[in-house]
Amino acid sequence: MSKILNKKLYFEGMRSLRAIGIITTVLLSIASIYSVLQQAFNYSGYDSSGVLADRCYVDLWDINPLIVFMFCAITPIMTVIIFNFCNSRAASDFYFSIPMRRGQLFGSFYAAVMSWTLIAIAVPSLIAFAVGFFVRSIIVINILSSLMFLLQVFVACFMVSAAVMIAVGLTGNPFSTIFTALIIIFLPRIVIMA
């Protein structure tokens, strides 16, 4: 385990991503609370025939579709931020002069990105489940489909982050990293469709 992860480098990576991680978690949590209350307000009351409406069954995709932005934007941005030292000569010299191995450096920083991703996915989801529990007479959150959705989002974040890391290794600046990552992600699908 010590060949892959270094605790000090991991916490350094967590500290480096702290601002974007906290902002993302707070914004997604606010969106979760708002979405659950909006769903409860939309489905409460009487239907068009004057009968008291039955409970509405929703999943996390209905409640907070903004979680999809984790793998579309947030995780790639975090990956570019944490691995930006590879593109700067001074920062690269500093990080490669420390006594840790490159595998430890890579594993620790990648674990920091995935930890913030997991936090930013899990906390708003737990808040949505908690708020949904209080309005359970109006809406019911399907736990199993919501957990499957969260697993799919996390796996997508994992894959997009890996593609961005390959792009960081191939290119020299953040702008070409974005285009190279998009090519790595979408080129196989385009070839399969062709």
C-alpha positions in Angstrom: 0.0 0.0 0.0 2.9 2.4 0.7 4.0 2.0 -2.9 0.7 3.4 -4.2 -0.4 6.0 -1.6 1.3 8.4 0.6 -0.7 9.9 3.4 1.0 13.3 3.4 0.7 13.7 -0.4 -3.0 12.6 -0.2 -3.8 15.3 2.4 -1.8 17.8 0.3 -4.0 16.9 -2.7 -7.1 17.2 -0.6 -6.0 20.6 0.7 -5.3 21.8 -2.9 -8.8 20.8 -4.1 -10.5 22.1 -0.9 -12.0 25.2 -2.4 -13.6 23.6 -5.5 -14.7 20.6 -3.5 -16.4 22.6 -0.8 -18.1 25.0 -3.3 -19.3 22.1 -5.4 -20.7 20.2 -2.4 -22.5 23.2 -1.0 -24.0 24.2 -4.4 -25.2 20.6 -5.1 -26.6 20.4 -1.6 -28.6 23.5 -2.0 -29.8 22.3 -5.3 -30.8 19.0 -3.7 -32.8 20.7 -1.0 -34.5 23.0 -3.5 -35.3 20.2 -5.9 -36.8 17.9 -3.2 -39.0 20.7 -1.9 -40.0 21.7 -5.4 -41.0 18.1 -6.2 -43.0 17.9 -2.9 -44.7 21.2 -3.7 -45.6 20.2 -7.3 -47.1 16.8 -6.3 -48.9 18.0 -3.1 -52.6 18.7 -3.0 -55.4 17.6 -5.2 -55.3 16.3 -8.8 -57.5 17.6 -11.7 -60.5 15.5 -10.6 -60.6 16.9 -7.1 -59.3 13.8 -5.4 -56.3 14.0 -3.0 -53.2 13.2 -5.0 -51.4 10.0 -4.2 -47.7 9.9 -3.3 -45.2 10.5 -6.2 -42.3 8.1 -6.7 -39.1 9.7 -7.8 -35.4 8.8 -7.9 -32.3 10.9 -7.5 -32.2 11.7 -11.2 -35.6 13.5 -10.9 -34.5 15.3 -7.7 -31.0 16.5 -8.5 -30.0 16.1 -12.1 -27.1 18.6 -11.5 -25.0 15.7 -10.1 -24.3 14.8 -13.7 -22.1 17.9 -13.9 -19.7 16.1 -11.7 -18.3 14.1 -14.6 -19.1 16.7 -17.2 -17.2 19.5 -15.6 -16.2 19.3 -12.0 -14.0 16.1 -11.9 -12.1 17.1 -15.1 -11.4 20.6 -13.6 -10.2 19.0 -10.3 -8.0 16.6 -12.3 -6.4 19.4 -14.3 -5.9 21.5 -11.2 -4.2 18.8 -9.2 -2.0 17.5 -12.1 -1.2 21.0 -13.4 2.3 20.7 -12.0 3.2 18.4 -14.8 3.0 21.3 -17.3 5.0 23.8 -15.3 8.8 23.5 -15.2 9.3 24.9 -11.7 6.4 23.0 -10.1 7.5 19.8 -11.9 11.0 20.1 -10.6 9.7 20.6 -7.1 7.4 17.6 -7.1 9.9 15.3 -8.7 12.6 16.4 -6.2 10.6 15.1 -3.2 11.6 11.7 -2.0 8.3 10.0 -2.9 8.0 7.8 -5.9 6.1 8.8 -9.0 3.6 6.1 -8.3 2.9 7.4 -4.9 2.5 10.9 -6.3 0.1 9.8 -8.9 -1.9 7.5 -6.6 -2.1 10.0 -3.8 -3.3 12.8 -6.0 -5.7 10.6 -7.9 -7.1 9.4 -4.6 -7.6 13.0 -3.5 -9.6 13.8 -6.7 -11.8 10.7 -6.3 -12.3 11.5 -2.6 -13.6 15.0 -3.3 -15.7 13.5 -6.1 -17.2 11.0 -3.7 -17.8 13.7 -1.1 -19.5 16.0 -3.6 -21.7 13.1 -4.8 -22.6 11.6 -1.4 -23.3 14.6 0.7 -26.0 16.2 -1.5 -27.5 12.7 -2.0 -27.7 12.1 1.7 -29.2 15.5 2.2 -31.8 14.8 -0.5 -32.7 11.5 1.2 -33.0 13.3 4.5 -35.3 16.0 3.2 -37.2 13.4 1.2 -37.8 11.5 4.5 -39.5 14.6 6.0 -41.9 14.9 3.0 -42.4 11.2 2.6 -46.2 11.6 2.7 -46.0 13.5 -0.6 -43.0 12.0 -2.4 -41.1 8.7 -2.1 -37.5 8.4 -3.2 -36.6 5.1 -4.8 -33.4 4.2 -3.0 -32.3 1.4 -5.2 -32.5 3.3 -8.5 -30.9 6.3 -6.8 -28.0 4.2 -5.6 -27.5 2.8 -9.1 -27.6 6.3 -10.5 -24.9 7.5 -8.0 -22.8 4.5 -8.9 -23.0 5.3 -12.6 -22.1 8.9 -11.9 -19.1 7.9 -9.8 -17.8 5.4 -12.5 -18.3 8.1 -15.2 -16.2 10.5 -13.0 -13.5 7.8 -12.6 -13.3 7.3 -16.4 -13.4 10.9 -17.3 -10.7 11.7 -14.8 -8.5 8.9 -16.2 -8.9 10.3 -19.7 -8.0 13.8 -18.5 -4.9 12.4 -16.8 -3.8 10.8 -20.0 -4.4 14.1 -21.8 -2.3 16.0 -19.2 0.5 13.5 -19.8 0.3 14.0 -23.6 -0.1 17.8 -23.8 1.6 20.8 -22.4 -1.1 23.3 -21.5 -4.6 23.2 -20.1 -6.4 24.2 -23.3 -4.9 21.4 -25.4 -5.5 19.1 -22.5 -9.3 19.7 -22.8 -9.3 19.0 -26.5 -7.1 15.9 -26.1 -9.3 14.6 -23.3 -12.4 15.1 -25.5 -10.8 13.1 -28.3 -9.8 10.3 -25.9 -13.3 10.1 -24.6 -15.3 10.5 -27.8 -13.1 9.1 -30.6 -13.8 5.4 -29.8 -17.6 6.0 -29.8 -17.3 7.9 -33.1 -15.3 5.1 -34.7 -17.8 2.5 -33.4 -20.7 4.5 -34.9 -18.9 4.9 -38.2 
